[in-house]
Every structure is written in structure tokens, then in C-alpha cells.
Amino acid sequence: MKTKTILEWLTLSSSIYFLAKDTQLLDRIKELSEKGKDEINKIVSESQLDENGNELEFVDKLILKTHELKEELDDKIEELVIKFYKKINVAHLDEIKALNEKLEKSDSAIALLEARLNRLEVK
């Protein structure tokens, strides 16, 4: 009987945990939707002018804002990719080319040194 009671309490506590987690999620979604509403209202209330001096329509404002957000997202993604590459030590193509050039210069310098050494050995 005690084992059954413990299992029931565990089940009940896990259910309460998931309900609390869902409540937090719903609160977060509500908060984000309110911020979204405020942002949309802000966009609509602002008067933006096109190159001719005419006020932009709502759809044009949304398109403009979407392009701005896309550019910001692209910049953030680029930063994250660069950080990720540095973290896993993946060499960039430019770095590989630079290393290959250094290797070729080193090979030619070694060849010159060998030629000088051979010349000195002959004397």
C-alpha cells in the first residue's frame, strides 16, 4: 500500500510540475503577444514617408519592417556561425589559402637553402 501511495504522489507531483511548466509557457506566450501587439500598433501609428513624400500604407510599412528584421536576423546568424566556426576550430577558406601560400614560400626558401648547402659542399 505504501508503494502505491508513493507512486501516486510522484505521479501527482509530476503532473503538477508539467501544469506549472505549461502555465509558465502560456504566460510567456501572452507576454510576447502583448509585445507584438504593442509593436504592431507602434508601426501603424508611425507615419513613414516614401521617396516621393507620400505616407506609406500599412502593408508597405509591414514589408519595410520585415526587410529590416530579415537583415537583423541575417547579421545575427552570421555572427553565430562565425562564433560556432571559431568554437569548433573550422578553418575558413581564406585561412587555408594563406597557410598554403606560407607553405609554398617555406618550400621555396628550403629549396634555396639546400642549393646553397650543396654549393658549399662542392667547394
ChimeraX commands (.cxc) that place a marker at each C-alpha (Angstrom):
marker #1 position 0.00,0.00,0.00 radius 0.5
marker #1 position 2.85,2.41,0.76 radius 0.5
marker #1 position 4.46,1.84,-2.65 radius 0.5
marker #1 position 1.17,2.62,-4.37 radius 0.5
marker #1 position 0.86,5.83,-2.34 radius 0.5
marker #1 position 4.40,6.88,-3.21 radius 0.5
marker #1 position 3.75,6.25,-6.91 radius 0.5
marker #1 position 0.52,8.23,-6.75 radius 0.5
marker #1 position 2.35,11.14,-5.08 radius 0.5
marker #1 position 5.10,11.02,-7.69 radius 0.5
marker #1 position 2.56,10.96,-10.48 radius 0.5
marker #1 position 0.64,13.83,-8.91 radius 0.5
marker #1 position 3.79,15.90,-8.37 radius 0.5
marker #1 position 4.98,15.34,-11.94 radius 0.5
marker #1 position 1.54,16.31,-13.23 radius 0.5
marker #1 position 1.61,19.50,-11.14 radius 0.5
marker #1 position 5.11,20.23,-12.44 radius 0.5
marker #1 position 4.00,19.91,-16.06 radius 0.5
marker #1 position 0.92,22.04,-15.41 radius 0.5
marker #1 position 3.12,24.72,-13.84 radius 0.5
marker #1 position 5.50,24.49,-16.77 radius 0.5
marker #1 position 2.59,24.85,-19.21 radius 0.5
marker #1 position 1.33,27.84,-17.23 radius 0.5
marker #1 position 4.74,29.48,-17.49 radius 0.5
marker #1 position 4.76,28.79,-21.21 radius 0.5
marker #1 position 1.29,30.29,-21.62 radius 0.5
marker #1 position 2.33,33.34,-19.61 radius 0.5
marker #1 position 5.39,33.77,-21.82 radius 0.5
marker #1 position 3.29,33.46,-24.98 radius 0.5
marker #1 position 0.84,36.02,-23.59 radius 0.5
marker #1 position 3.70,38.39,-22.78 radius 0.5
marker #1 position 5.20,38.02,-26.26 radius 0.5
marker #1 position 1.83,38.51,-27.95 radius 0.5
marker #1 position 1.25,41.72,-25.96 radius 0.5
marker #1 position 4.69,42.96,-27.01 radius 0.5
marker #1 position 3.83,42.02,-30.59 radius 0.5
marker #1 position 0.56,43.94,-30.41 radius 0.5
marker #1 position 2.36,46.96,-28.99 radius 0.5
marker #1 position 4.98,46.77,-31.73 radius 0.5
marker #1 position 2.33,46.49,-34.48 radius 0.5
marker #1 position 0.40,49.42,-33.00 radius 0.5
marker #1 position 3.63,51.41,-32.89 radius 0.5
marker #1 position 4.37,50.61,-36.55 radius 0.5
marker #1 position 0.84,51.56,-37.61 radius 0.5
marker #1 position 0.83,54.80,-35.62 radius 0.5
marker #1 position 4.17,55.98,-37.03 radius 0.5
marker #1 position 3.95,57.96,-40.21 radius 0.5
marker #1 position 6.64,56.91,-42.64 radius 0.5
marker #1 position 7.17,58.61,-45.96 radius 0.5
marker #1 position 8.35,57.11,-49.21 radius 0.5
marker #1 position 10.85,58.78,-51.56 radius 0.5
marker #1 position 8.07,60.94,-53.06 radius 0.5
marker #1 position 6.95,62.25,-49.68 radius 0.5
marker #1 position 3.73,60.22,-49.60 radius 0.5
marker #1 position 2.75,58.35,-46.46 radius 0.5
marker #1 position 3.26,54.61,-46.67 radius 0.5
marker #1 position 0.30,52.28,-46.34 radius 0.5
marker #1 position 0.08,49.68,-43.59 radius 0.5
marker #1 position 1.16,46.81,-45.85 radius 0.5
marker #1 position 4.14,48.82,-47.10 radius 0.5
marker #1 position 5.13,49.55,-43.51 radius 0.5
marker #1 position 4.93,45.85,-42.69 radius 0.5
marker #1 position 7.05,44.98,-45.73 radius 0.5
marker #1 position 9.63,47.59,-44.74 radius 0.5
marker #1 position 9.74,46.35,-41.15 radius 0.5
marker #1 position 10.01,42.74,-42.39 radius 0.5
marker #1 position 13.04,43.64,-44.51 radius 0.5
marker #1 position 14.66,45.35,-41.52 radius 0.5
marker #1 position 14.05,42.33,-39.30 radius 0.5
marker #1 position 15.38,40.00,-42.01 radius 0.5
marker #1 position 18.61,41.99,-42.21 radius 0.5
marker #1 position 18.98,41.92,-38.42 radius 0.5
marker #1 position 18.35,38.17,-38.42 radius 0.5
marker #1 position 20.93,37.62,-41.16 radius 0.5
marker #1 position 23.51,39.62,-39.19 radius 0.5
marker #1 position 22.82,37.65,-36.01 radius 0.5
marker #1 position 23.02,34.34,-37.88 radius 0.5
marker #1 position 26.33,35.37,-39.43 radius 0.5
marker #1 position 27.73,36.28,-36.01 radius 0.5
marker #1 position 26.58,32.96,-34.55 radius 0.5
marker #1 position 28.08,30.99,-37.44 radius 0.5
marker #1 position 31.42,32.77,-37.02 radius 0.5
marker #1 position 31.39,32.04,-33.28 radius 0.5
marker #1 position 30.47,28.42,-33.98 radius 0.5
marker #1 position 33.29,28.01,-36.52 radius 0.5
marker #1 position 35.79,29.51,-34.07 radius 0.5
marker #1 position 34.49,27.25,-31.33 radius 0.5
marker #1 position 34.92,24.05,-33.33 radius 0.5
marker #1 position 38.15,25.29,-34.97 radius 0.5
marker #1 position 36.97,25.02,-38.56 radius 0.5
marker #1 position 39.38,26.86,-40.81 radius 0.5
marker #1 position 37.93,29.42,-43.14 radius 0.5
marker #1 position 38.82,29.20,-46.83 radius 0.5
marker #1 position 40.88,32.42,-46.63 radius 0.5
marker #1 position 42.89,31.00,-43.75 radius 0.5
marker #1 position 43.58,27.81,-45.70 radius 0.5
marker #1 position 44.75,29.82,-48.72 radius 0.5
marker #1 position 47.03,31.93,-46.52 radius 0.5
marker #1 position 48.52,28.80,-44.98 radius 0.5
marker #1 position 49.09,27.26,-48.42 radius 0.5
marker #1 position 50.90,30.41,-49.56 radius 0.5
marker #1 position 53.12,30.31,-46.47 radius 0.5
marker #1 position 53.85,26.64,-47.14 radius 0.5
marker #1 position 54.87,27.40,-50.75 radius 0.5
marker #1 position 57.15,30.24,-49.58 radius 0.5
marker #1 position 58.69,27.95,-46.98 radius 0.5
marker #1 position 59.25,25.25,-49.60 radius 0.5
marker #1 position 60.98,27.69,-51.91 radius 0.5
marker #1 position 63.14,29.00,-49.05 radius 0.5
marker #1 position 64.10,25.44,-48.11 radius 0.5
marker #1 position 64.98,24.70,-51.74 radius 0.5
marker #1 position 67.24,27.78,-51.86 radius 0.5
marker #1 position 68.92,26.76,-48.61 radius 0.5
marker #1 position 69.50,23.25,-49.94 radius 0.5
marker #1 position 71.02,24.69,-53.11 radius 0.5
marker #1 position 73.38,26.88,-51.07 radius 0.5
marker #1 position 74.31,23.94,-48.89 radius 0.5
marker #1 position 75.03,21.80,-51.96 radius 0.5
marker #1 position 77.18,24.58,-53.41 radius 0.5
marker #1 position 79.14,24.87,-50.15 radius 0.5
marker #1 position 79.63,21.09,-50.04 radius 0.5
marker #1 position 81.02,21.11,-53.57 radius 0.5
marker #1 position 83.64,23.75,-52.67 radius 0.5
marker link #1:1,2 radius 0.2
marker link #1:2,3 radius 0.2
marker link #1:3,4 radius 0.2
marker link #1:4,5 radius 0.2
marker link #1:5,6 radius 0.2
marker link #1:6,7 radius 0.2
marker link #1:7,8 radius 0.2
marker link #1:8,9 radius 0.2
marker link #1:9,10 radius 0.2
marker link #1:10,11 radius 0.2
marker link #1:11,12 radius 0.2
marker link #1:12,13 radius 0.2
marker link #1:13,14 radius 0.2
marker link #1:14,15 radius 0.2
marker link #1:15,16 radius 0.2
marker link #1:16,17 radius 0.2
marker link #1:17,18 radius 0.2
marker link #1:18,19 radius 0.2
marker link #1:19,20 radius 0.2
marker link #1:20,21 radius 0.2
marker link #1:21,22 radius 0.2
marker link #1:22,23 radius 0.2
marker link #1:23,24 radius 0.2
marker link #1:24,25 radius 0.2
marker link #1:25,26 radius 0.2
marker link #1:26,27 radius 0.2
marker link #1:27,28 radius 0.2
marker link #1:28,29 radius 0.2
marker link #1:29,30 radius 0.2
marker link #1:30,31 radius 0.2
marker link #1:31,32 radius 0.2
marker link #1:32,33 radius 0.2
marker link #1:33,34 radius 0.2
marker link #1:34,35 radius 0.2
marker link #1:35,36 radius 0.2
marker link #1:36,37 radius 0.2
marker link #1:37,38 radius 0.2
marker link #1:38,39 radius 0.2
marker link #1:39,40 radius 0.2
marker link #1:40,41 radius 0.2
marker link #1:41,42 radius 0.2
marker link #1:42,43 radius 0.2
marker link #1:43,44 radius 0.2
marker link #1:44,45 radius 0.2
marker link #1:45,46 radius 0.2
marker link #1:46,47 radius 0.2
marker link #1:47,48 radius 0.2
marker link #1:48,49 radius 0.2
marker link #1:49,50 radius 0.2
marker link #1:50,51 radius 0.2
marker link #1:51,52 radius 0.2
marker link #1:52,53 radius 0.2
marker link #1:53,54 radius 0.2
marker link #1:54,55 radius 0.2
marker link #1:55,56 radius 0.2
marker link #1:56,57 radius 0.2
marker link #1:57,58 radius 0.2
marker link #1:58,59 radius 0.2
marker link #1:59,60 radius 0.2
marker link #1:60,61 radius 0.2
marker link #1:61,62 radius 0.2
marker link #1:62,63 radius 0.2
marker link #1:63,64 radius 0.2
marker link #1:64,65 radius 0.2
marker link #1:65,66 radius 0.2
marker link #1:66,67 radius 0.2
marker link #1:67,68 radius 0.2
marker link #1:68,69 radius 0.2
marker link #1:69,70 radius 0.2
marker link #1:70,71 radius 0.2
marker link #1:71,72 radius 0.2
marker link #1:72,73 radius 0.2
marker link #1:73,74 radius 0.2
marker link #1:74,75 radius 0.2
marker link #1:75,76 radius 0.2
marker link #1:76,77 radius 0.2
marker link #1:77,78 radius 0.2
marker link #1:78,79 radius 0.2
marker link #1:79,80 radius 0.2
marker link #1:80,81 radius 0.2
marker link #1:81,82 radius 0.2
marker link #1:82,83 radius 0.2
marker link #1:83,84 radius 0.2
marker link #1:84,85 radius 0.2
marker link #1:85,86 radius 0.2
marker link #1:86,87 radius 0.2
marker link #1:87,88 radius 0.2
marker link #1:88,89 radius 0.2
marker link #1:89,90 radius 0.2
marker link #1:90,91 radius 0.2
marker link #1:91,92 radius 0.2
marker link #1:92,93 radius 0.2
marker link #1:93,94 radius 0.2
marker link #1:94,95 radius 0.2
marker link #1:95,96 radius 0.2
marker link #1:96,97 radius 0.2
marker link #1:97,98 radius 0.2
marker link #1:98,99 radius 0.2
marker link #1:99,100 radius 0.2
marker link #1:100,101 radius 0.2
marker link #1:101,102 radius 0.2
marker link #1:102,103 radius 0.2
marker link #1:103,104 radius 0.2
marker link #1:104,105 radius 0.2
marker link #1:105,106 radius 0.2
marker link #1:106,107 radius 0.2
marker link #1:107,108 radius 0.2
marker link #1:108,109 radius 0.2
marker link #1:109,110 radius 0.2
marker link #1:110,111 radius 0.2
marker link #1:111,112 radius 0.2
marker link #1:112,113 radius 0.2
marker link #1:113,114 radius 0.2
marker link #1:114,115 radius 0.2
marker link #1:115,116 radius 0.2
marker link #1:116,117 radius 0.2
marker link #1:117,118 radius 0.2
marker link #1:118,119 radius 0.2
marker link #1:119,120 radius 0.2
marker link #1:120,121 radius 0.2
marker link #1:121,122 radius 0.2
marker link #1:122,123 radius 0.2
view
